[in-house]
Amino acid sequence: MISVFYPALTTRGYSVAPQMTPQAAGTFNQFDAPFLHSLPTSGVNWAATLTHSYVDAPALPGRRPVILYSPGGIDPRTLGTGTAEELASHGYIVITIDHPGETSEVELATGKLRTIEVPPTAPTDPVLLRLMISTRLADITFVLSQLKTIDLPLDLRRVGIYGHSAGGATAAQALYENPVLKSAINLEGYLDYLPFNPGDPNELFPIAEHGTDRPLQLTGTDGYRDARFDSSWSAVLSHGGPVRRTELTNANHWVFTDLGTMIPQCQQAGLMTAEARAKQIGTITPARSVPWIRNSVRSFFDRTLHC
């Protein structure tokens, strides 16, 4: 399943898109909220959040660069709406992607809801982690092969990708495997696999082992940084080339998603503690994190895809 964000010619007469459908929001409340993100399961209507996008609005004429987005492990693509809208408002066509079977909930075009089929421990299971990443990479390759079928003015000479956590790792490795991709951003995704046998060294992703000659940005937080990032990211950087590393301070892992703005509202409403907030997104305020992340992502693609 994908969502496509693009600059609109007009929005008059079209309906505002919700962030999540009621059915997906119900599963998010039952699974994602309590088990993944320590979010409140009462006092919040996750289906009530509206986006800044309009369903089926006509596209602004002109051929435009394309950017794919892969979400974090188990997270739905809908938690990446804010950054996708930011990029679309500056002239990009952004395609956000769900990975059915691994994503917590995916509502298909038929209305059927497909829920997660792998345990939440997949990111720490050596076998399941490899299966998860290889499946994600196959999903990306498939979406790239279908771009010509999308009835929008896509410039297929200028295609990039970004992702968060497992999606960031997917974006980096997809850059290595797919020549059509011109640049990528890895928002805090490990670039190695856990070993099958305890005590063995981690296995680097091919992009970390061999490097890349296309632009790659590695962006993390000081609250989630660990030796595994320093090792696998340093491996990529050691090869030289157009690779750089940036870091957002006073922040934590899910600040790169829409939770960076939603969690502070939950805390302000008395539905989350300061400690729970810090564990998810850090102590940084949305007034600082949102423009920092949006400017970082947009300026990178402005440079590398020449929007």
Secondary structure, 3 states (H helix, E strand, C coil): CEEEECCECCCCCCCEEECCCHHHHHHHHHHHHHHHCCCCCCCCCHHHCEEEEECCCCECCCCEEEEEEECCCCCCHHHHHHHHHHHHHCCCEEEEECCCCCCCEEECCCCCEEECCCCCCHHHCHHHHHHHHHHHHHHHHHHHHCHHHCCCCEEEEEEEEEEECHHHHHHHHHHHHCCCEEEEEEECCCCEECCCCCCCCCEECHHHHHCCCCCEEEEEECCCCCHHHHHHHHHHHCCCCCEEEEEECCECHHHHCCHHHHHHHHHHCCCCCHHHHHHHHECCCHHHHHHHHHHHHHHHHHHHHCC
